[in-house]
Amino acid sequence: MTEERGQGGNRVLTRAAAILEAVDLGPATATDIARSSGLSTSTAHRLALAMVETGFLERRPDGAFQR
């Protein structure tokens, strides 16, 4: 594994942790997550959807994400 690849993995984990911290405050939309994490809304949404698929988050009927 190259160093660049490892840094990318760290970045994903850091972003995922920021998303988890955002939803620990309560259900959050992608916009809410973006504001609290510093991610762009599209990145927050894409990663949150991936976290739903892997079971780290749930998606509410209103579209918000929660743990």
N, C-alpha and C positions, 0 to 999 in steps of 0.2 A: 504494500500500500504506500502510495506517495504521500509526502507531507501535505501537499495541497488537498488531497482527498480527505485526509484526516481532519484538516481544518474545516472542510465543508461539513463533515459529520458533526463536528463540534458546533457549528453554526446552527444546524438543524436542531440539535438538542437544546441549545440555548433558546432558540425561538419557541420550541415546544414548551420549555419550562416557563417562558414568559406568558404563553397562552394559558397554561394551567394556573399560573398566579392570577391572571385576569379573571378567569371563571371561578376562582376560589372566592371572589367577592360576591358572587351570585351569577345568575344567568346573564350571558353577554352576547350581543350581536358581533358580527365581524368588525363593524365600525367601533364598537366599544373596546374590543380586543386590540384593534389597531391603535386606538388612542392611548390605552394604558401600557402597551408593549413597545410602541415606537415602530411597529411594522407597518407596511402599507396595508390598506384594506384588502387588496387582492391576495397578498401573501398570507395575511391572517385568515382569510376565508379558506384558501386552498389548504393550508396546514390544519386548520380546525376540522375541515371535512375529512382529511386523512386521519386525524385523530379520532373522529367518529367511527370511521371504517375499522380502525384497529382497537376500538373499545376504550380508549382513554377519555373520550367525551361522549355525551349524548346530545342529540338535536331535538329541541322542543318543537311542538307544532307551530309555534309562532316564529320559528327560524333561529331562535337564540341557542347558544351552546351552553351546556352545563356539565358538571362532573357526575 
